[in-house]
Amino acid sequence: MTAHTPLRIRDRMTFQRLAISAGNPRNGLLRQLPASELMLLHAHLQPASYAPDMPILSPGTRLQHCDFIEQGLISLMGRTGWDKRVEVGSVGREGMLGVGAALGIEHAGHYAVTQTACQAMRIDTGRLRELLPMLPNLHRLLLRHAHERMMEAMQLSACNASHSVERRLARWLLAAGERLYPAPIEITHARLGALLGVRRAGITVALHMLEGERAIRASRSQIELRDAARLEACACACHGLLRRTLQADHPPAEQSRPCEAAPLN
């Protein structure tokens, strides 16, 4: 005779519905969870959607909810003046917006703005904190994700201070392309300029150069990556360096190399 209390029929049906709906998550963090944690978390998630160019967070706003991104791209922005902001990180379907909540942070310390239409699974911040002791794998993943965003911000600060517009633009397109694949990147020259902290005219010239290298195909508000290898050759090494660093818990010193790239022809 088993010591476990059997599920009531209603509870069993609820369990089955959760198992079906949680069975194929589109978010990278959720895909890494064991089934037991995923179903417990999924019962508290609600779908959310955001339009392009939509502000979601600003410094000082309370983190009322967290979003596991399923589709789209969100830029994390730092302020360089009263009316100027540049991108210091980004998040897509690999991560979560509001990860500071897992560290006990109550308020946002940066801006967050959608670059494309976004779909997400949302959870109330208070409920997430209540659940984390029962979700050890998710807690570990969120701490690592917070570390990755910090490493990204550090790398981008070095990149923005050291590299040309063409190389930084190529690096940005590589990162955005990975998060949005297979969809093209829908963004205007003006918004790209704002993200990288340069004039719109500079972005237009840089895009023409990358088109000349046959790495991309650009229209007024859409960019298609034609050849990732060519694009990476045009970029600084920041994207690859950051990717390799995040893939290893303790990267050996000999793997480090100067943040340089092959010259543009």
ZIVEN-V381720 format. One record per residue. N is the residue number from 1. OMEGA is omega in whole degrees, -180 to 180 (NA if undefined). Layout:
n | omega
N | OMEGA
N | OMEGA
This chain:
n | omega
1 | -177
2 | 179
3 | -178
4 | 175
5 | -179
6 | 177
7 | 170
8 | -177
9 | -179
10 | 179
11 | 180
12 | 178
13 | 177
14 | 179
15 | -179
16 | 179
17 | 178
18 | -179
19 | -180
20 | -176
21 | -179
22 | -170
23 | -176
24 | -178
25 | 180
26 | 179
27 | -175
28 | 178
29 | -179
30 | 180
31 | -178
32 | -177
33 | 171
34 | -174
35 | -177
36 | 179
37 | -179
38 | -179
39 | 177
40 | 180
41 | -174
42 | 179
43 | -177
44 | -179
45 | 176
46 | 179
47 | 178
48 | 179
49 | -179
50 | 176
51 | 177
52 | 177
53 | -178
54 | 176
55 | -179
56 | -180
57 | 170
58 | -177
59 | 179
60 | 179
61 | -178
62 | 178
63 | -176
64 | 179
65 | 178
66 | -176
67 | 168
68 | -174
69 | 178
70 | -178
71 | 176
72 | -175
73 | 179
74 | 178
75 | 172
76 | -169
77 | 173
78 | -177
79 | 177
80 | 179
81 | -177
82 | -176
83 | -178
84 | 178
85 | 175
86 | -179
87 | 176
88 | 179
89 | 178
90 | 178
91 | 178
92 | -174
93 | 177
94 | -169
95 | -175
96 | 173
97 | -177
98 | -175
99 | 177
100 | 179
101 | 179
102 | 179
103 | -179
104 | -180
105 | -177
106 | -173
107 | 179
108 | 178
109 | -177
110 | 172
111 | 171
112 | -176
113 | 178
114 | 174
115 | 177
116 | 169
117 | -175
118 | 172
119 | -177
120 | 170
121 | -171
122 | 174
123 | 176
124 | -176
125 | 179
126 | 179
127 | 178
128 | -180
129 | 177
130 | -175
131 | -172
132 | 177
133 | 178
134 | -177
135 | -174
136 | 179
137 | 177
138 | 180
139 | 179
140 | -180
141 | -179
142 | 176
143 | 177
144 | 179
145 | 177
146 | 177
147 | 180
148 | 179
149 | 177
150 | 178
151 | 179
152 | -180
153 | 179
154 | -179
155 | -179
156 | 177
157 | 176
158 | -179
159 | -177
160 | -178
161 | -168
162 | -167
163 | -178
164 | 178
165 | -178
166 | -178
167 | 179
168 | 177
169 | 178
170 | 177
171 | -180
172 | -179
173 | 177
174 | -178
175 | 180
176 | 180
177 | 178
178 | -177
179 | -175
180 | -177
181 | 7
182 | -178
183 | 174
184 | 179
185 | -179
186 | -177
187 | -180
188 | 177
189 | -178
190 | -180
191 | 175
192 | 178
193 | 179
194 | -180
195 | -176
196 | 178
197 | 180
198 | 180
199 | 180
200 | -180
201 | 178
202 | 177
203 | -180
204 | 179
205 | -179
206 | 178
207 | 178
208 | 178
209 | 179
210 | 174
211 | 177
212 | 176
213 | -179
214 | 178
215 | -177
216 | 169
217 | -173
218 | 170
219 | -175
220 | -177
221 | -179
222 | 179
223 | 179
224 | 178
225 | -179
226 | -174
227 | -177
228 | -180
229 | 177
230 | -179
231 | 179
232 | 177
233 | 179
234 | -175
235 | 166
236 | -176
237 | -175
238 | -178
239 | 180
240 | 179
241 | 179
242 | 180
243 | -180
244 | 179
245 | -178
246 | 180
247 | -178
248 | 178
249 | -180
250 | -178
251 | 178
252 | -177
253 | -177
254 | 178
255 | -179
256 | 176
257 | -180
258 | -179
259 | -179
260 | 179
261 | 178
262 | -178
263 | 175
264 | 178
265 | NA
